[in-house]
Amino acid sequence: MDLLKDLWLFIKERKKFWLAPIIILLLLLGVLIVVGGSSTIAPFIYTLF
């Protein structure tokens, strides 16, 4: 959680708010990969791609 806190402080201090959607998208994609690789939802997720 310290990494996310430091990342948010960096974005806020440097006024780089355009990075926020990119980071959120990467986090969601990572969660989708982790959940899709080890669950019963995997066949349904693979059909999206």
Order of alpha helices (4+ residues) and beta strands (2+ residues): alpha-alpha-alpha
